[in-house]
Amino acid sequence: MPSLFVAKERDPAEGRVAGSVDTVKKLESLGFDVVVEAGAGLLSRVPDAEFEKAGARIGTAADAKSADVILKVRRPTAEEIAGYKSGAIVIAIMDPYGNDAAIAAMAEAGLTAFAMELMPRITRAQSMDVLSSQANLAGYQAVVDAANEYDRALPMMMTAAGTVPAAKVFVMGAGVAGLQAIATARRLGAMVSATDVRPAAKEQVASLGAKFIAVEDEEFKAAETAGGYAKEMSKDYQAKQAALVAEHIAKQDIVITTALIPGRPAPRLVTRAMLDAMKPGSVVVDLAVERGGNVEGAEAGQVV
């Protein structure tokens, strides 16, 4: 019987777990001997007892040594790799770009790695599209976090003492995360606008009731890859778009940036000068901070 190990994440900021009660049941039914590392699901509110009820055995990190398949959320650390047997299969979000040494270490250890974020974005693979599923949640969470930091109401509030205008929210990047951020901000009653370099995004933004902001020239009309991703724009277009955005951003209460280009550092969308032009008390949420950030001065895991 093949052995499958669900590891506890080593990054203290990572609250997800690579297995759920339902997936453990399915894996057991397929003939796997499933071992879940003790405490792996606690930050996802799945106690060890729930995994045991699903048929898994609760183990320790040492159990990874005998596993044929290891499931993780994030790429294993060097210490974890040393605890895997040669020939094992590791399935996780590998974040391979710019991490050549870490990927090479897995190869040298004789591991077969599957990078879930490289799953093709086709209909047959939709149920395994980790980028879309997590981006959708991230877009929602970005608005919730922004509303928490913003010390006023998002919707227009009419009171006996006067009217408080609705907050102005600007979403930069109208992919999966951006569209969910737009929808969430709209549900909370904010006045929402958005920008993207992909022509198809204009209709999507409008369908959610937000105003579209972009330099719509000839380059803009051809700014999307066959796979549906944004192309990197020319320096001239970036300068024109930056000027338009700078003028718009100065009037906003909340800005959420979501722009990522696969395999490249995150594009810089918001400069220090733009931040300086914003109103006191404004909030900026940078969803691309782990890839260098869209916002100058943003720090991963920090409110700055």
Number of C-alpha atoms within 10 A of each C-alpha: 8 12 17 27 30 29 28 25 23 16 10 7 9 13 16 18 22 21 22 17 18 10 13 24 18 14 17 15 11 10 12 19 19 27 24 28 22 19 19 27 25 14 16 13 13 16 15 20 13 14 25 16 12 18 19 25 18 19 19 16 16 12 19 26 17 17 22 21 23 25 22 22 21 21 24 25 14 11 8 15 21 15 15 26 17 18 14 21 19 25 20 20 21 21 18 16 12 12 10 10 10 17 18 12 15 21 14 10 16 16 20 14 19 16 15 18 18 15 14 13 16 10 8 9 11 13 10 14 18 18 16 17 14 12 20 18 14 19 26 19 17 25 24 16 13 20 18 12 16 17 11 13 16 23 18 15 12 10 8 5 6 8 10 14 14 18 23 20 29 31 31 26 23 26 24 18 27 29 25 23 33 29 21 20 30 19 11 18 17 24 22 26 23 26 23 25 29 23 17 14 19 20 11 15 25 13 11 15 14 25 15 19 20 18 18 14 9 8 15 17 12 14 18 19 11 7 9 12 15 22 16 16 16 9 9 9 17 17 12 13 20 20 14 14 20 19 13 15 22 15 15 21 24 27 24 27 29 29 25 23 14 12 11 12 17 20 18 17 20 23 14 10 10 19 19 10 14 21 14 9 12 20 21 27 21 22 25 22 22 14 18 19 24 26 24 17 14 20 14 15 9 6 9 8
